[in-house]
Amino acid sequence: EEAGLTASERSIVYRAAFQLLWSRRLRALVSGEERIVVGKIAGRCRTFADYVDTVQARLGLQPGQGATREEARGALRECVGQLGRLRRFEALRALVGPCVEALVLLD
């Protein structure tokens, strides 16, 4: 699943897959957190399981308290299956982002 991803794609896919875990399972376990900031950790993690463990630790979840390995694999599989859409979204964001930023600065 993860083998054919470039470093930037891995970062995008890991973040998208973790967002699925967050919305489906983890948000209820972390009180008071509506939005999470995980930082740039995908490059330091060898696998998505490492990524999930690192982020859950940052959120203060004990081992076994958060998402299971099977839930993590399922979320990753789902996002890898949507990789084409993720690539198009990132390309669109890169193209439109500077235009929107310029409009905001003109205002």
C-alpha positions as CSV (number, residue, x, y, z in Angstrom):
1,E,0.0,0.0,0.0
2,E,2.7,2.5,1.0
3,A,5.5,1.3,-1.3
4,G,4.5,3.2,-4.4
5,L,4.1,6.6,-2.7
6,T,6.6,9.5,-3.1
7,A,7.6,11.4,0.0
8,S,5.1,14.2,-0.6
9,E,2.3,11.8,-1.5
10,R,3.0,9.8,1.7
11,S,2.6,12.9,3.7
12,I,-0.7,13.8,2.1
13,V,-2.1,10.2,2.3
14,Y,-1.0,9.8,5.9
15,R,-2.6,13.1,6.9
16,A,-5.8,12.2,5.0
17,A,-6.0,8.7,6.5
18,F,-5.4,10.1,10.0
19,Q,-8.1,12.6,9.5
20,L,-10.5,9.7,8.8
21,L,-9.4,8.0,12.0
22,W,-9.8,11.3,13.9
23,S,-13.3,11.9,12.7
24,R,-14.5,8.3,13.0
25,R,-12.9,7.3,16.3
26,L,-10.4,9.5,18.0
27,R,-12.2,12.8,18.4
28,A,-14.5,11.3,21.0
29,L,-11.4,10.2,23.0
30,V,-9.7,13.6,23.2
31,S,-11.7,16.1,25.1
32,G,-11.8,19.7,24.0
33,E,-9.9,19.2,20.7
34,E,-11.9,20.0,17.6
35,R,-8.9,20.7,15.4
36,I,-5.6,18.9,15.6
37,V,-2.1,20.1,14.6
38,V,0.3,17.2,14.2
39,G,3.2,19.0,12.5
40,K,5.5,17.6,9.9
41,I,6.1,14.1,11.2
42,A,5.3,11.9,8.2
43,G,8.9,12.2,7.0
44,R,10.2,10.8,10.3
45,C,7.8,7.8,10.3
46,R,8.7,4.7,8.4
47,T,5.1,3.3,8.3
48,F,1.6,4.6,8.8
49,A,1.4,2.6,12.0
50,D,4.4,4.6,13.3
51,Y,2.7,7.8,12.2
52,V,-0.6,6.9,14.0
53,D,1.3,5.9,17.2
54,T,3.3,9.2,17.2
55,V,0.2,11.4,16.7
56,Q,-1.8,9.5,19.3
57,A,1.1,10.0,21.7
58,R,1.1,13.7,21.0
59,L,-2.7,13.8,21.7
60,G,-2.0,12.2,25.1
61,L,-3.6,8.8,24.3
62,Q,-2.2,5.7,25.9
63,P,-1.2,2.7,23.8
64,G,-4.4,0.6,23.2
65,Q,-6.7,3.6,23.9
66,G,-6.8,5.0,20.4
67,A,-7.2,3.5,17.0
68,T,-6.3,-0.2,16.4
69,R,-3.8,-1.3,13.8
70,E,-6.7,-2.7,11.7
71,E,-8.6,0.6,11.8
72,A,-5.4,2.4,10.7
73,R,-4.8,-0.1,7.9
74,G,-8.4,0.4,6.7
75,A,-8.1,4.2,6.7
76,L,-4.8,4.0,4.8
77,R,-6.3,1.6,2.3
78,E,-9.2,3.9,1.7
79,C,-7.0,6.9,1.1
80,V,-4.6,5.0,-1.1
81,G,-7.6,4.0,-3.2
82,Q,-8.5,7.7,-3.5
83,L,-4.9,8.7,-4.4
84,G,-5.9,10.1,-7.8
85,R,-8.4,12.4,-6.2
86,L,-5.9,13.5,-3.6
87,R,-3.4,14.3,-6.3
88,R,-5.9,16.4,-8.2
89,F,-7.0,18.2,-5.1
90,E,-3.4,19.0,-4.1
91,A,-2.6,20.3,-7.6
92,L,-5.7,22.4,-7.6
93,R,-4.9,23.8,-4.2
94,A,-1.3,24.6,-5.4
95,L,-2.7,26.4,-8.4
96,V,-5.6,28.3,-6.8
97,G,-4.0,29.1,-3.4
98,P,-1.7,31.9,-4.6
99,C,-4.6,33.5,-6.5
100,V,-6.9,33.5,-3.4
101,E,-4.0,34.8,-1.3
102,A,-3.4,37.7,-3.8
103,L,-7.1,38.6,-3.7
104,V,-7.1,38.6,0.1
105,L,-4.1,40.9,0.1
106,L,-5.7,43.3,-2.3
107,D,-8.7,43.7,-0.1
